[in-house]
Amino acid sequence: MPALLKIFNRNGMFFKLSRFNRNYGKQAKVMGTKVTVCGAAGAVGQPLALLLKQSPLIDNLCLYDIGGINGFAYELGYIDTIGKVSAAKGEENLGDALYGSNIVVICASRKGPADLTSNTFQENAKIVANLCESIAKYSPMALILIITNPVNSLVPLAYNVLKCKGIDSKTRLFGLATLNNVRTNTFVAEALGIEPECVMTPVVGGVSDKTVVPVLSSSSPCNEFTEEQMQTITRKVKSASQDTMGATPALSCAFAAARFVTNLTRGLHGREQIVACSYVKSDICPMVDYLTTPISLGIQGISKNLGLPDMTEYESCLLDQAIPYLVEDINKGVAYYASPPPDDDCSNILRQRKGCPAKENICPNR
């Protein structure tokens, strides 16, 4: 009997690929779907590319990095699945990588995915800003997923970059929150003694440890937890990035990103009732312009923001506590593009001469 490979999915659906007897024709398929991964040679980019190569919904998987990527792409191309692999190295080839992309994933980073120091923000902000300027030029209609940390700040930065280029990305720009979903589902399954694949738990707020709020009261198939269980699971979710025994959460991050990209491609292919949590431009909470909530995905990206689910008093309190940190993170990203740091001392002198211009409270209503 030929071995079967389960392809990751959510919402109760699996694609099954037989090693010897594939039948891709049974999948409702829109030809020409191109996904470009920026930062494909990194700790997250490589396992992410490997997972995406298995998707029958991706025709062209393009790998971009400023460093060596050709060898990795060449090896990935040996995998006998439907998607073709292409590679582009260096800024001079970025346009070719982005042109015609339906989905662009930004996981490029100067440091690891869990490194959230101030210096890392400055370095990663420059990377994301430059990539978004190129996306606006070469693939202005692409759906954009930002994995690079800090997501809370870099999604607002990216939105402003695109807006300045005349592109409204409100329904097409996403910050990865699926990693918090995956972690929460795992911890809930452990507490309930059930399979993690059976669990669906929304997360809201932001993406960082101080801003993520798992909404355990909306878990399915079971949402009955003791007070101790709710506090324990919430604490585990918030500390998960630091509890990796010194390692960066590259593999789980890549898995989460692959799951979300798969949902995006399913939406592009006209599948219905695709719900996922993501950090997006939002007017759900009047005190913040960006918020993680459940969203419905479709051909244009976000077809509907489903807003905040019903929450307990404990969960509402957690969100209230998260809002000030989220406001700070958002303002950091917005301020960066309004006045990015200089590259050298001479630029600093010019900036001082020009005098470049540089929300608090909590969510009152839900």
N, C-alpha and C positions, 0 to 999 in steps of 0.2 A: 504494500500500500504506500503510495507516495506520501512523503512527509508534508504536513501542512504548516504554514507559517501564519500565526495570528498577527495581523496588523493592528496596532494600537487604535483605539477609537473610544468614543464616549456615547452616551445615550443608547446603550444597549446594542450597538451594531458593530460587527467585526467583518473586515474584508479577509477572505481566506484565499491564499495563493498556493496552488500546488506546484511543487518544484518541476514536475514533468508535464502537467496538463493544465496550464493556466487558461482562464476564460475571462479576459478583461471585458469582452463585449457585453457582459451582463451588467456592468456598471454604467449608470447614466452618466455620460461623459461629454464634457465640452472640450473640444480639441484646442490645443495651444496654450494651456495654462503654464505660465512661467513664474517660478519662485526664485528670487535672488537673495542669497544669504551674505550679508556684509559682515566681515569678521569671521569668515568660514574656517580660517586656520587656527582659531583660538580654542580655548578649553571647552567652551560651549558650542562653538561653531562646528567642530568636527563631529561629535556625536549627534548633533542636530541634523547635519547633512546626511549622516548614515540613516537616521530614522526617516527623513523625508524621502530618501531614495526608494524606500519601500512603498510609498504611496502610489496607487494606480491613478490618482487624480492629478498628479503633477507630470506634465509632459517634458518640461525643461527645468532642470535644477541648476542654477548658475551660482558658482562659488566665487566670491570676491574677497580679496585681502590685499593689504599693502606688502605683505611678505610672501614667502614661498607657498604657493597653493597648487601649482600644476601637478606635482607628484601625487598629492592627496586626491585631487580630482581624477587623475588618470586611474588610480587604484579603485576609487569609488565607481568609476565607469564599468569596471568588470562585473559588478553585481548585476545579475540577470533579472532585473525588473524593468518596467516599461519606460520609466523616465530617463531622458538623456541628460548627461552631465556636461556642463561647460565651465570654464574657469577664466578669470580675469585677474591680473596682478598689477598693482600700482595705480596711482591716481589717473594716469594717462589713459587707462582702459576702463575707468569707472563708468563712463557713459555707455560703453558697449554692454557692460554687465547689467545696467539698469534699464536700458532701452527695451520697451515692450513687456516689462515685468507687470504681472498682475498683483503679486505680493512681494514686498521687500521686508526682510527681517534684518534688524540692526542689532547685532550682538558684539560689535567691535568695541574693544575696551583696552585701556592701557594696563589695567590690572585685572585681578580675578573678579568673578561675578559677585562675590560677597564683600569686596573691599569698598567701603563707603566713606573713606576719608575725604576731607575737604579738597586735598590736592587731586584726588581721583575725580571729583566732580569737575574741577576746572579742565582736566585733561579730556575726560569723556564728553564734556559739553562741547568742546571744540570739534571732536570727532563727529558727534551727532549733528551739530549745526552744519558742518561741511557736507555730510552725506545728504542731509535734507535739502540743501541748496541744489545738489546734483539731482536728487529725486524730482524736485520741482521742474527741473529742466528736461530730464530724459524720460521720466515715467510719472507725470503729474496725476494720473488717475489710479495709481497703485494703492492697494491697501498696505499700510505700514505698521509693523509690529516692532516695538522697542523693548528689547531685553536688557540693554546696557543700563547699569545702575549709575546713579540713583534714579529709578524710573519715575518716582514722584516729581522730580524736578525736570527730567529730560523730556517727558511728554509735553509739558507746557512750553519748554524751549522749542521743541520741534514744531508744535502748532504755530508758534509765532514766526518761526523761520518761513514756514510754508505760507502763512498769511501774508507776510511781507512780499512773497513772490506771486501773490494773487490767487492762491489756492485755498479753498475752504475744505479743510480735512476733518471736520467735526465728525463725520460718519465713517472716516477711513483711517483714523489714527488710533492705535491701541497700545496700551502699556501692559506687559505680561503680568497678570494676576493668577494665572493658572497654577503656578508653582505653589501658591498658598492654598489653592483648591486641592491640589494633589496631597499636600501634607495634611490638611484638615481631614480629608477623606480617610487617609491612612490611620490617623489618630482616633477618629470616630470608630472605624472598623475594629481597631484593637480594643477599644472600650466596650463595644457591643458584642465582640466575638463573632463578627461576620466578615464576609469577603469584601475587601476594599473596592472592588469593581462594582459592587452593589450600592455603594454609598454616593450620594450627591449632597454636598454642603456648600451653600453660597458663602462668599466672603465679600465684605464691603469695606469702605474707608479708603486706605491707600495700599501701598505695596510693602513698605518698610515694616520693621518689627514694631515700631511705635504707632503705626497707623492702621495696620491690618486688624480687622475684626471678623472672626468667624461667626456666622449666624447659625449656631447649633440648633436653635429652636426651629429652624426651617430645614433641618436635615431630613433626608429620606433614605431608606424606608422607615426610619425610626428617629424621633426627635425627643425622646424621653430620657433625660439625663439627670443625675443627682447634681446638687450644687457643687460638690467636690469634683465630679467628672467634668462639668463645664469649665471650672476654673483651671483644672489640670490640662485639659485639651487646649484651652485658650493660651495658657502659658507655654505649652509645647510649640504651638504654631508661631507665637511671637519670638521664641528663642531658637527656632529651627536652624536659622542661618549660622548661628554660633555653635550649634551642637553637632558639628560634623567632624569632630576629632581632629581639627587642624586642616582639614581638606576643604576646598571650595565646593559648593553644591552644583558642580558643572553638569553631572549626569542627570540629576533630577530636574535641573533647570532645562536641559535640552529636551528631556521627555515632555515636560510641561509645554514647552514652546512648540514641539512637534504636534502635540494634541491640539493646541490652539490654531496652528497653521492648517491642520487638517480640517478643523471646523470652518475656517475661513474659506478653504477651497470647496468644501461642501456647499457653503452659502453661495459662492460664485457659480456653482453648477446647478443652482436652483433648488437645492434641498430645502425643505421647510422645517420649522420648529427646531431650529438649532439655537440653543441657549448656552451661553458661557458667561463667565465673569471676567471683566476687564476694566482697567483704569483708563477712563476716557474723558473727553471734554463733556461737561455735564452742567445742567441747571437744576438738578435734583435738590441740592442743598444750597441755599442762598449765600452761604458764607464761603464756599469754595467753587471754583470753576472746573475742577477736575475731581473725579470720584470713581472708586471701584464699585460697580453694581452689576447685577445680571443684565445682559443685553441679548437681544435677538438678532441673529446674523442673517444676511441675505445677499443679493447680487451686488448691492451698492455698499456693502460693509455692514454698518449698524442699521437694521431696519426699524428697531424700536429699543429705546432704553427702558427697561422694565422697572427701574427705580429701586428703592430700598424695600426689601421684604419686611414683613411684620417681625418685630423684634421684642424681646423681653426687656424689662427695665435694666437688667444687668448689661445686655448687649447695647442698649441705647446709651448707657453711661460710658461704655467703652468707646463708642463712636464719638460722643461728646469730648472725651479726653483726647481722642486722636485728632480732632479738627484743628487745634492750634498748631500742632506739629505739621499737619498737612498744609496749612496756610503758609507756614514758613518755607516748606519745601517748594511749593508752587511759586512763591515769590522769588525764590533763589533762581529758578529756571527762567522766569520772565525777565528778571533784572539782568541776567547774563546776556541775553541777546540784545537788550537795550543798550548795554554797555559792557561788551566782552573785555576780558583782561588783555593788556598789551602783550605782544610777543617779545619786546625788548625794551630797554631803558629809553631809547629814542622815541619809541611810540608812546611811552608813558608821558614824556615831556609834552608831546603834541596833544595827548588827551587832556592833560592838565590845563593847557591853554584853551582848548575848546570848551572845557567845562561840561562834559557829557552828563546828562541827567542820570541820576541814579535810577489784612482783614483779621482782623482777629475775631474775637468772640467765638461762639459755638453755634451749632446748627439749632435754630429755635423751633423749626417745624420739620416734620417728615411726613 
